[in-house]
Amino acid sequence: MTTIADVEPYGAATGRLVLPTGDRSLGALDPAWVTGLLADAGFLLFRGFRTDLEEFTSFVKAHSSRITLDPARSFHGGEVAQKVDAGTVAVGLHLENGNSPFGPDLTWFLCEKAAASGSQTTVCDGYRVWDAASDTAREVFGVKDIMYSRRVEEPKWKAFVCHQTEGRKAFDDVTFADMKDLVGGSVSTTLQLNDDGSIHYAYRVGAVHPTLFGSRLSWANSVFGPSYNYEAPRITFADGTEIPEELLAEFRRLTEELTEELDWQDGDVALIDNTRVMHGRREILDTGRTIYNAQSYLDPALLAAGRDGRAQA
């Protein structure tokens, strides 16, 4: 493969806009080159390419070892693209599945039909947020993990297990033991089976942490995230104490100041480093818009390309 694209700045920081110079197929882009570009940029917007669901699916698979999902969303065009359908209200910044132990490396979006006005996807680079944080905030979040805890209904966790096991288990055969197997021996997550078949989990993680491509710390989490299809999680420090409102207020202010917008055009594709860059959405003003989402884990063979890209940046 050869790289046949122009790269321009997008937004106020390191985001990049990728434009075709010849072949308009996303498949013409070298995955190692794309990964290296993402490692530096944090998010990429591909514009002017041929981007139907088949092209989008192939593009996602070319960079991924495994596709994951949100069990509350429906698939479209195979088992990669899911319809974004979280109502019309604004959605707070979050990492995809960041309030669970199953957060993917990469988040993808395909804009099939852009809104006539508003409805922008928002992005916020956790590197920039952490760099701007106060000494007090850095002292606290630099050493104290946070905890997400919530109940998940039986159909949703079983559907997730079915997908993660690639269909080896039929829905009716899935057991709580299968869910525990997915978590493995991780000390960061505890699971409890409830009498009604739902589960309760508690997941411990740093609100600030290294990213997929390096050791630089990013304030990237789902503290301000949505719960459209789920019960809202309880979010505390890992010891169960409440996060002080003054610290939350500081990060609300910082993220608002540093949030950027993806102004969608028909056919745009966005790729986001889900370990570094949070995303959200402005209120939907045009319900005719159509956007698909995909979640995946980076192909390990491409990880070196990404880290090399960071080293050269």
Disulfide bonds with the S-S distance in Angstrom:
none
